[in-house]
Amino acid sequence: MLVRLRQLKTAIVELADNIKNLRLTSSQWKQIDELADTLAKCYDLTLKMQFEDLTLGYFYRKWTGLKLILADNGSLVADGILESMRRREPELFSHPLVLAAVYLDAKNCDLLSAEQKEIAKKAVVELACKIKGLADEEDPDCPAEELELTQPAIEESDSDEDIQRLRYICFYPAIAINQY
């Protein structure tokens, strides 16, 4: 609706000369432009979130990117949307396995806070232990010390080897325990 209103601006301004109540001030046109731009960014993100192969890491990156755009915008509508997003975040991103999925996505793990990374690491280790326990009946106790993720190893790495190791541990725990 706002896009169409902007497209018809010239015609509306011409008509407004003949109809008193139809006239919009330059401030009102500016508000229409800002509102349309703000909503367009939200709409574009909504379309991107409908991909069939959407990952939690991609979702998290786009979510945090939209928050930055809205915070920078500063309009009342942008602030309202931003506040709604912030209220929704605990429901979306508080589960440890969601954080683990973002953390294991090498392209997006940098978006997590140090606290979120610790929660994610713990979730990965617990998941690997559970999988290991189910996969190996002879050794139901998971040697968690072998799976511990040290902070320096992850942050000092120049490659994705540590992330690949984590993925391998999650998906192939019986083999990974012996290999790593």
PyRosetta script that sets phi, psi and omega in degrees:
from pyrosetta import init, pose_from_sequence

init()
pose = pose_from_sequence("MLVRLRQLKTAIVELADNIKNLRLTSSQWKQIDELADTLAKCYDLTLKMQFEDLTLGYFYRKWTGLKLILADNGSLVADGILESMRRREPELFSHPLVLAAVYLDAKNCDLLSAEQKEIAKKAVVELACKIKGLADEEDPDCPAEELELTQPAIEESDSDEDIQRLRYICFYPAIAINQY")
pose.set_psi(1, -45.1)
pose.set_omega(1, -179.2)
pose.set_phi(2, -68.9)
pose.set_psi(2, -35.9)
pose.set_omega(2, 177.4)
pose.set_phi(3, -62.6)
pose.set_psi(3, -44.6)
pose.set_omega(3, 179.1)
pose.set_phi(4, -65.0)
pose.set_psi(4, -39.7)
pose.set_omega(4, 177.6)
pose.set_phi(5, -60.5)
pose.set_psi(5, -42.1)
pose.set_omega(5, 177.9)
pose.set_phi(6, -65.5)
pose.set_psi(6, -37.4)
pose.set_omega(6, 179.3)
pose.set_phi(7, -65.7)
pose.set_psi(7, -31.2)
pose.set_omega(7, -177.6)
pose.set_phi(8, -95.8)
pose.set_psi(8, 12.0)
pose.set_omega(8, -175.3)
pose.set_phi(9, -54.0)
pose.set_psi(9, -46.8)
pose.set_omega(9, -178.1)
pose.set_phi(10, -59.4)
pose.set_psi(10, -47.0)
pose.set_omega(10, -179.3)
pose.set_phi(11, -65.2)
pose.set_psi(11, -39.4)
pose.set_omega(11, -179.6)
pose.set_phi(12, -66.5)
pose.set_psi(12, -40.9)
pose.set_omega(12, 178.9)
pose.set_phi(13, -63.5)
pose.set_psi(13, -41.5)
pose.set_omega(13, 178.2)
pose.set_phi(14, -64.5)
pose.set_psi(14, -42.2)
pose.set_omega(14, 178.6)
pose.set_phi(15, -67.0)
pose.set_psi(15, -33.0)
pose.set_omega(15, -176.7)
pose.set_phi(16, -64.6)
pose.set_psi(16, -24.6)
pose.set_omega(16, 177.2)
pose.set_phi(17, -64.4)
pose.set_psi(17, -27.6)
pose.set_omega(17, -178.5)
pose.set_phi(18, -97.0)
pose.set_psi(18, -21.3)
pose.set_omega(18, -177.4)
pose.set_phi(19, -121.1)
pose.set_psi(19, 117.1)
pose.set_omega(19, -172.5)
pose.set_phi(20, -62.9)
pose.set_psi(20, -43.4)
pose.set_omega(20, -173.8)
pose.set_phi(21, -80.0)
pose.set_psi(21, -3.4)
pose.set_omega(21, -177.7)
pose.set_phi(22, -93.0)
pose.set_psi(22, -12.1)
pose.set_omega(22, -175.3)
pose.set_phi(23, -67.5)
pose.set_psi(23, 131.7)
pose.set_omega(23, 175.2)
pose.set_phi(24, -112.4)
pose.set_psi(24, 139.3)
pose.set_omega(24, 179.8)
pose.set_phi(25, -77.4)
pose.set_psi(25, 166.1)
pose.set_omega(25, 177.7)
pose.set_phi(26, -63.5)
pose.set_psi(26, -31.8)
pose.set_omega(26, 176.6)
pose.set_phi(27, -65.4)
pose.set_psi(27, -40.4)
pose.set_omega(27, 178.8)
pose.set_phi(28, -68.1)
pose.set_psi(28, -38.5)
pose.set_omega(28, 176.2)
pose.set_phi(29, -64.4)
pose.set_psi(29, -37.8)
pose.set_omega(29, 177.8)
pose.set_phi(30, -64.3)
pose.set_psi(30, -41.6)
pose.set_omega(30, 178.0)
pose.set_phi(31, -63.5)
pose.set_psi(31, -38.9)
pose.set_omega(31, 177.6)
pose.set_phi(32, -62.6)
pose.set_psi(32, -44.7)
pose.set_omega(32, 178.9)
pose.set_phi(33, -61.7)
pose.set_psi(33, -45.2)
pose.set_omega(33, -180.0)
pose.set_phi(34, -63.8)
pose.set_psi(34, -43.9)
pose.set_omega(34, 179.5)
pose.set_phi(35, -63.1)
pose.set_psi(35, -43.8)
pose.set_omega(35, 179.7)
pose.set_phi(36, -63.0)
pose.set_psi(36, -42.2)
pose.set_omega(36, 179.1)
pose.set_phi(37, -64.6)
pose.set_psi(37, -43.0)
pose.set_omega(37, 179.5)
pose.set_phi(38, -63.1)
pose.set_psi(38, -48.2)
pose.set_omega(38, -178.9)
pose.set_phi(39, -68.4)
pose.set_psi(39, -30.4)
pose.set_omega(39, 178.4)
pose.set_phi(40, -64.0)
pose.set_psi(40, -40.0)
pose.set_omega(40, 178.7)
pose.set_phi(41, -64.8)
pose.set_psi(41, -40.6)
pose.set_omega(41, 177.5)
pose.set_phi(42, -66.2)
pose.set_psi(42, -41.1)
pose.set_omega(42, 179.3)
pose.set_phi(43, -63.7)
pose.set_psi(43, -45.7)
pose.set_omega(43, 178.9)
pose.set_phi(44, -58.6)
pose.set_psi(44, -42.6)
pose.set_omega(44, 179.1)
pose.set_phi(45, -65.6)
pose.set_psi(45, -39.1)
pose.set_omega(45, 178.1)
pose.set_phi(46, -58.8)
pose.set_psi(46, -41.5)
pose.set_omega(46, 177.9)
pose.set_phi(47, -65.9)
pose.set_psi(47, -41.0)
pose.set_omega(47, 179.8)
pose.set_phi(48, -65.0)
pose.set_psi(48, -28.8)
pose.set_omega(48, -178.7)
pose.set_phi(49, -77.9)
pose.set_psi(49, -0.9)
pose.set_omega(49, 179.6)
pose.set_phi(50, -97.3)
pose.set_psi(50, 7.1)
pose.set_omega(50, 178.3)
pose.set_phi(51, -62.3)
pose.set_psi(51, 146.6)
pose.set_omega(51, -179.6)
pose.set_phi(52, -69.0)
pose.set_psi(52, -34.6)
pose.set_omega(52, -177.0)
pose.set_phi(53, -102.0)
pose.set_psi(53, 34.3)
pose.set_omega(53, 179.8)
pose.set_phi(54, -64.1)
pose.set_psi(54, 130.9)
pose.set_omega(54, 176.1)
pose.set_phi(55, -108.8)
pose.set_psi(55, 160.3)
pose.set_omega(55, 178.1)
pose.set_phi(56, -64.5)
pose.set_psi(56, -35.3)
pose.set_omega(56, 178.1)
pose.set_phi(57, -62.6)
pose.set_psi(57, -44.9)
pose.set_omega(57, 178.4)
pose.set_phi(58, -63.9)
pose.set_psi(58, -44.8)
pose.set_omega(58, 178.5)
pose.set_phi(59, -58.6)
pose.set_psi(59, -45.5)
pose.set_omega(59, -179.0)
pose.set_phi(60, -63.3)
pose.set_psi(60, -42.2)
pose.set_omega(60, 179.4)
pose.set_phi(61, -62.5)
pose.set_psi(61, -46.5)
pose.set_omega(61, -178.9)
pose.set_phi(62, -67.4)
pose.set_psi(62, -38.4)
pose.set_omega(62, 178.3)
pose.set_phi(63, -60.6)
pose.set_psi(63, -50.4)
pose.set_omega(63, -178.9)
pose.set_phi(64, -67.4)
pose.set_psi(64, -33.4)
pose.set_omega(64, 176.6)
pose.set_phi(65, -64.3)
pose.set_psi(65, -42.5)
pose.set_omega(65, 178.1)
pose.set_phi(66, -64.5)
pose.set_psi(66, -38.1)
pose.set_omega(66, 177.5)
pose.set_phi(67, -59.9)
pose.set_psi(67, -41.9)
pose.set_omega(67, 178.8)
pose.set_phi(68, -64.9)
pose.set_psi(68, -41.6)
pose.set_omega(68, 178.7)
pose.set_phi(69, -62.8)
pose.set_psi(69, -44.6)
pose.set_omega(69, -179.1)
pose.set_phi(70, -67.4)
pose.set_psi(70, -39.1)
pose.set_omega(70, 178.7)
pose.set_phi(71, -64.1)
pose.set_psi(71, -36.9)
pose.set_omega(71, 179.7)
pose.set_phi(72, -72.2)
pose.set_psi(72, -28.8)
pose.set_omega(72, -177.5)
pose.set_phi(73, -64.7)
pose.set_psi(73, -51.6)
pose.set_omega(73, 175.7)
pose.set_phi(74, 79.2)
pose.set_psi(74, -0.6)
pose.set_omega(74, 178.6)
pose.set_phi(75, -75.1)
pose.set_psi(75, 164.6)
pose.set_omega(75, 179.8)
pose.set_phi(76, -62.1)
pose.set_psi(76, -40.8)
pose.set_omega(76, 179.9)
pose.set_phi(77, -66.0)
pose.set_psi(77, -45.6)
pose.set_omega(77, 179.4)
pose.set_phi(78, -61.1)
pose.set_psi(78, -42.4)
pose.set_omega(78, 178.9)
pose.set_phi(79, -64.2)
pose.set_psi(79, -38.1)
pose.set_omega(79, 177.8)
pose.set_phi(80, -65.7)
pose.set_psi(80, -43.0)
pose.set_omega(80, 178.3)
pose.set_phi(81, -65.4)
pose.set_psi(81, -43.3)
pose.set_omega(81, 179.6)
pose.set_phi(82, -60.6)
pose.set_psi(82, -43.2)
pose.set_omega(82, 178.6)
pose.set_phi(83, -63.9)
pose.set_psi(83, -39.6)
pose.set_omega(83, 177.1)
pose.set_phi(84, -63.3)
pose.set_psi(84, -40.6)
pose.set_omega(84, 178.6)
pose.set_phi(85, -63.4)
pose.set_psi(85, -42.4)
pose.set_omega(85, -179.5)
pose.set_phi(86, -64.7)
pose.set_psi(86, -37.2)
pose.set_omega(86, 177.4)
pose.set_phi(87, -68.1)
pose.set_psi(87, -30.8)
pose.set_omega(87, -177.3)
pose.set_phi(88, -80.2)
pose.set_psi(88, -26.4)
pose.set_omega(88, -174.8)
pose.set_phi(89, -53.5)
pose.set_psi(89, -44.1)
pose.set_omega(89, -179.4)
pose.set_phi(90, -58.2)
pose.set_psi(90, -33.5)
pose.set_omega(90, 178.3)
pose.set_phi(91, -73.2)
pose.set_psi(91, -33.5)
pose.set_omega(91, -176.6)
pose.set_phi(92, -84.3)
pose.set_psi(92, -40.2)
pose.set_omega(92, -167.3)
pose.set_phi(93, -119.8)
pose.set_psi(93, 16.0)
pose.set_omega(93, -178.8)
pose.set_phi(94, -90.9)
pose.set_psi(94, -18.8)
pose.set_omega(94, -177.9)
pose.set_phi(95, -71.1)
pose.set_psi(95, 131.9)
pose.set_omega(95, -178.1)
pose.set_phi(96, -57.1)
pose.set_psi(96, -34.7)
pose.set_omega(96, -179.4)
pose.set_phi(97, -72.2)
pose.set_psi(97, -28.5)
pose.set_omega(97, 174.3)
pose.set_phi(98, -66.5)
pose.set_psi(98, -45.5)
pose.set_omega(98, 177.6)
pose.set_phi(99, -63.0)
pose.set_psi(99, -37.3)
pose.set_omega(99, 178.4)
pose.set_phi(100, -63.8)
pose.set_psi(100, -40.4)
pose.set_omega(100, 179.2)
pose.set_phi(101, -64.0)
pose.set_psi(101, -40.0)
pose.set_omega(101, 177.1)
pose.set_phi(102, -68.0)
pose.set_psi(102, -42.0)
pose.set_omega(102, -178.0)
pose.set_phi(103, -63.5)
pose.set_psi(103, -37.8)
pose.set_omega(103, -178.6)
pose.set_phi(104, -79.0)
pose.set_psi(104, -7.6)
pose.set_omega(104, 175.2)
pose.set_phi(105, -88.4)
pose.set_psi(105, 103.3)
pose.set_omega(105, -172.4)
pose.set_phi(106, -57.1)
pose.set_psi(106, -28.6)
pose.set_omega(106, -179.3)
pose.set_phi(107, -76.7)
pose.set_psi(107, -17.8)
pose.set_omega(107, -171.4)
pose.set_phi(108, -125.3)
pose.set_psi(108, -6.0)
pose.set_omega(108, -175.3)
pose.set_phi(109, -65.2)
pose.set_psi(109, -21.0)
pose.set_omega(109, 180.0)
pose.set_phi(110, -68.9)
pose.set_psi(110, -12.1)
pose.set_omega(110, -178.4)
pose.set_phi(111, -81.1)
pose.set_psi(111, -15.6)
pose.set_omega(111, -177.6)
pose.set_phi(112, -81.5)
pose.set_psi(112, 146.9)
pose.set_omega(112, 174.8)
pose.set_phi(113, -73.9)
pose.set_psi(113, 167.3)
pose.set_omega(113, 179.0)
pose.set_phi(114, -59.0)
pose.set_psi(114, -40.8)
pose.set_omega(114, 179.2)
pose.set_phi(115, -64.2)
pose.set_psi(115, -43.4)
pose.set_omega(115, 178.8)
pose.set_phi(116, -64.9)
pose.set_psi(116, -36.9)
pose.set_omega(116, 178.3)
pose.set_phi(117, -63.5)
pose.set_psi(117, -40.5)
pose.set_omega(117, 178.5)
pose.set_phi(118, -64.2)
pose.set_psi(118, -42.0)
pose.set_omega(118, 177.4)
pose.set_phi(119, -62.5)
pose.set_psi(119, -42.5)
pose.set_omega(119, -179.6)
pose.set_phi(120, -64.2)
pose.set_psi(120, -44.2)
pose.set_omega(120, 179.9)
pose.set_phi(121, -60.5)
pose.set_psi(121, -43.9)
pose.set_omega(121, 180.0)
pose.set_phi(122, -63.0)
pose.set_psi(122, -40.9)
pose.set_omega(122, 179.5)
pose.set_phi(123, -64.2)
pose.set_psi(123, -39.2)
pose.set_omega(123, 178.8)
pose.set_phi(124, -64.0)
pose.set_psi(124, -44.5)
pose.set_omega(124, 179.9)
pose.set_phi(125, -63.6)
pose.set_psi(125, -44.7)
pose.set_omega(125, 179.5)
pose.set_phi(126, -63.5)
pose.set_psi(126, -40.3)
pose.set_omega(126, 178.4)
pose.set_phi(127, -65.0)
pose.set_psi(127, -43.6)
pose.set_omega(127, 178.4)
pose.set_phi(128, -61.2)
pose.set_psi(128, -39.8)
pose.set_omega(128, 178.6)
pose.set_phi(129, -65.4)
pose.set_psi(129, -41.8)
pose.set_omega(129, 178.9)
pose.set_phi(130, -64.3)
pose.set_psi(130, -43.8)
pose.set_omega(130, 179.3)
pose.set_phi(131, -65.0)
pose.set_psi(131, -43.0)
pose.set_omega(131, 178.8)
pose.set_phi(132, -60.7)
pose.set_psi(132, -42.4)
pose.set_omega(132, 179.3)
pose.set_phi(133, -63.4)
pose.set_psi(133, -37.1)
pose.set_omega(133, 179.2)
pose.set_phi(134, -75.8)
pose.set_psi(134, -33.9)
pose.set_omega(134, -174.8)
pose.set_phi(135, -81.9)
pose.set_psi(135, -25.8)
pose.set_omega(135, -173.9)
pose.set_phi(136, -125.8)
pose.set_psi(136, 94.5)
pose.set_omega(136, -176.6)
pose.set_phi(137, -67.4)
pose.set_psi(137, -27.7)
pose.set_omega(137, -178.1)
pose.set_phi(138, -70.6)
pose.set_psi(138, -29.9)
pose.set_omega(138, -176.9)
pose.set_phi(139, -128.6)
pose.set_psi(139, 75.6)
pose.set_omega(139, -176.1)
pose.set_phi(140, -70.4)
pose.set_psi(140, -18.9)
pose.set_omega(140, 178.6)
pose.set_phi(141, -82.9)
pose.set_psi(141, 124.0)
pose.set_omega(141, -179.2)
pose.set_phi(142, -83.8)
pose.set_psi(142, 126.4)
pose.set_omega(142, 177.1)
pose.set_phi(143, -73.8)
pose.set_psi(143, 78.8)
pose.set_omega(143, -174.2)
pose.set_phi(144, -58.7)
pose.set_psi(144, -29.1)
pose.set_omega(144, 179.7)
pose.set_phi(145, -64.6)
pose.set_psi(145, -27.4)
pose.set_omega(145, 177.1)
pose.set_phi(146, -75.7)
pose.set_psi(146, -20.4)
pose.set_omega(146, -178.4)
pose.set_phi(147, -99.4)
pose.set_psi(147, -5.0)
pose.set_omega(147, -177.6)
pose.set_phi(148, -55.6)
pose.set_psi(148, 136.5)
pose.set_omega(148, 179.0)
pose.set_phi(149, -103.2)
pose.set_psi(149, 119.6)
pose.set_omega(149, -179.6)
pose.set_phi(150, -89.4)
pose.set_psi(150, 140.1)
pose.set_omega(150, -178.0)
pose.set_phi(151, -57.5)
pose.set_psi(151, -48.0)
pose.set_omega(151, -178.6)
pose.set_phi(152, -60.5)
pose.set_psi(152, -35.9)
pose.set_omega(152, -177.8)
pose.set_phi(153, -62.5)
pose.set_psi(153, -38.6)
pose.set_omega(153, -178.7)
pose.set_phi(154, -75.6)
pose.set_psi(154, -47.4)
pose.set_omega(154, -172.5)
pose.set_phi(155, -77.7)
pose.set_psi(155, -25.0)
pose.set_omega(155, -178.5)
pose.set_phi(156, -90.8)
pose.set_psi(156, -4.0)
pose.set_omega(156, -176.7)
pose.set_phi(157, -71.6)
pose.set_psi(157, 137.3)
pose.set_omega(157, 176.1)
pose.set_phi(158, -93.9)
pose.set_psi(158, -3.7)
pose.set_omega(158, -177.5)
pose.set_phi(159, -132.6)
pose.set_psi(159, -174.5)
pose.set_omega(159, -179.9)
pose.set_phi(160, -94.7)
pose.set_psi(160, 15.3)
pose.set_omega(160, -175.2)
pose.set_phi(161, -59.7)
pose.set_psi(161, -42.0)
pose.set_omega(161, -179.8)
pose.set_phi(162, -65.8)
pose.set_psi(162, -40.1)
pose.set_omega(162, 178.4)
pose.set_phi(163, -66.8)
pose.set_psi(163, -41.2)
pose.set_omega(163, 176.9)
pose.set_phi(164, -61.8)
pose.set_psi(164, -39.1)
pose.set_omega(164, 178.4)
pose.set_phi(165, -61.6)
pose.set_psi(165, -42.2)
pose.set_omega(165, 179.2)
pose.set_phi(166, -63.8)
pose.set_psi(166, -43.3)
pose.set_omega(166, 178.5)
pose.set_phi(167, -62.3)
pose.set_psi(167, -42.4)
pose.set_omega(167, -179.9)
pose.set_phi(168, -62.0)
pose.set_psi(168, -42.7)
pose.set_omega(168, 179.3)
pose.set_phi(169, -61.7)
pose.set_psi(169, -40.8)
pose.set_omega(169, -178.6)
pose.set_phi(170, -68.3)
pose.set_psi(170, -40.7)
pose.set_omega(170, -173.1)
pose.set_phi(171, -93.8)
pose.set_psi(171, -24.5)
pose.set_omega(171, -179.8)
pose.set_phi(172, -134.1)
pose.set_psi(172, 61.7)
pose.set_omega(172, -171.7)
pose.set_phi(173, -63.6)
pose.set_psi(173, -37.5)
pose.set_omega(173, -177.5)
pose.set_phi(174, -63.7)
pose.set_psi(174, -39.4)
pose.set_omega(174, 178.3)
pose.set_phi(175, -76.2)
pose.set_psi(175, -40.1)
pose.set_omega(175, -175.0)
pose.set_phi(176, -64.8)
pose.set_psi(176, -37.7)
pose.set_omega(176, 179.8)
pose.set_phi(177, -59.0)
pose.set_psi(177, -43.6)
pose.set_omega(177, -179.4)
pose.set_phi(178, -72.5)
pose.set_psi(178, -35.2)
pose.set_omega(178, -176.1)
pose.set_phi(179, -77.2)
pose.set_psi(179, -41.7)
pose.set_omega(179, -176.1)
pose.set_phi(180, -100.2)
pose.dump_pdb("model.pdb")
